Amino acid sequence: MLAAPLVILLRPRGLAWAASTMVSVLTFAIAVQLVLGVLTGGPASYLMGSWPAPYGIELMVDAFSAMLLLVVTGASVFALVGGRESLDSQIDDGRQAYFYSAWLLALAGLSGIVVAADAFNIFVFMEISSLASYVLIAGGPDRRALPSVFKYLIMGTIGATFYLIGVGLIYMMTGTLNLGDMELRIHSVADQRPILVAAGFITVGLALKAAIFPLHVWLPNAYTYAPHMVTAFLAACSTKVSLYILLRFDFFVFQENLADHAFQFAAYMMPLAILAILVGSAVAMFEKNIKRLLAFSSIAQIGYMILGASFVTVAGLQAGIVHIFNHALAKGALFIAVAVFATVAAGCGSMT
């Protein structure tokens, strides 16, 4: 986040890319160190300003969030390193500094969502990453990205608003925003109805952000018309981070405190997951645009992740989390391959 405004000052061609890549590599190295630290020493907590939680802002990294940090930072590194030629061909020289600044803001926002331990700062980082993502998607030469971004903006704003309403209801009933403290206080709330409403708002809002069927309508065009490396970056981690927050709330905050929430989660999510798998795969089979094909494939794969979680068992949740990591690697690599083929094809066309 500190590097983002500095990158805007780097006007000569290639300097903004080099600075963004160096920052991404540094964040990836920190993520690797955090993973090793969590595996050997358990979860790591940091209190901003030394104010104790829940009164102050807490950053928390456990095994789940460390894995997502690795995915987010790794996707940024590989997309920037592997896609320089593609980005140079699709982003004008005059806009490259602004483009890479937005890239770093998206990276900061996605990383912040993963490490934030309180619900409101998750919303803050969610908005940072979303606004930066809109700029990245619209930053390419294809003008069809503009209506796609507008649809994404509307859907993303509705999702964020639903999430914020849910958080507000929980804060009204518990007086805390810290996720750990929230989990402890919800069970002592006498009137559970506002908490149930909050669970509904948060689940629907994050389902919009995660492109869970049938709330996926923003995703195919956003992935198709964005610059190739932007698609590779966002496809690897954007929806996965939203799924991470959804699973955090539904399994760690609500499941242990609301008697019927496990049944409700399974009853609603399992049919939607199955429909996502069937519809997403069927549409992908008939798509001729390869990026759009991979986008609908991603919708189907998100269905597999939700299907595992909807069993509301440890094994099912583990399967969903493993597939989040697996899909991030596979789909990020596939979109990078698309970018390489497009760059080669463009080069051959210019030679002829």
C-alpha positions, 0 to 999 in steps of 0.5 A: 500500500505504501508502494502504490503512490510511489509507483505513479512517479515512475514514468520511464517505461519498465520502471513501474513494472520493475518496482511492482514486481519487486514489491510483489516478490517481497510480499511473497517472501514474507508470506512464505516466512509466515507459512513456515512460522505458523507451521512451526509456532502456531498462529501469529497475532499482531496488535496495531498500536499495541492496543489489546484486542478486541479494543484495538485492531488485530492482525491474525495469521493462522494456517488457513490465512497463511495459505491464502496469503501464499496464493495472493502474493504468489499469483501477483508475482507469477502474473507480473513476471510471466506476463510483462510482454503481455502487459506491455502490449495491452497497457499504454505507456502513459497509463502503465504507472497508474495501472501498476499502482492499482495492481499494488492496491489490489494486492494490498487489499486482498492481503489485508482481507486475509490477515484482518481479524476484525469484521470492519477492517475486512470491509475496508480492505474489501473496498480497496481491492474491489476499487483497484480491481475495477481499474485493472479490468478496465485498463486494457485496450478492449472497450467491452471491458467498460460495461463489464466493469460497470456490472461488476461494480454494481454487483460488488457494491451490493455485496459489500453493502449486504456484508456491512449491514450484517456486520452492523447488526452483529455489532449492535447485538454484541458490541464488538467487531473482533472475529474471535470476540464476536464468536464468544459473545454471540452465544450469550445474546438473548435475541438471536433473530438479528444474528440470524438476519446478519448471517443471511446478509453476510452470506449473500453479500460474500456469495456475490463477491465470490461469484457463487451461482446464481450470483455469478453474472459479473464474472464471465465478462470481467474475466473475458475482457480484462487484460490477460494478466489481470485475469490470471491474477484475479482468477487465482485469488479474488474469489478465493479470498471472498470464499475464505471470509465466507467460510470464516464467518459461517464455520467459525462465527455462526456455526458454533453459536446458531442452532439451525445455521449448519442445516440452513447453510447445507440446505441452501448451499448444496443445491446451489453448488450442484447447479453451479457445477452442472450449469457452469460446466455445460456452458463452458463446453459450448464456449468458443472464447477460451477466456470465457470458457475458463471463466465458466469453468471457474464458476463450476469449480467454485461449486465444488468448493462450496459443495465440500463445505456444504456437507458441514463436516471436517472432511468436507471443509478440508476438501473445499479448502484444498480445492481452493488452493488447487484451483488457484494454481491451476486456473492462474496457470491456465490464464497465464498460458492464454496470455502467452499464446495471445502474445505469440499470436500477436507477434506472428501477426505483426511479422506477417 
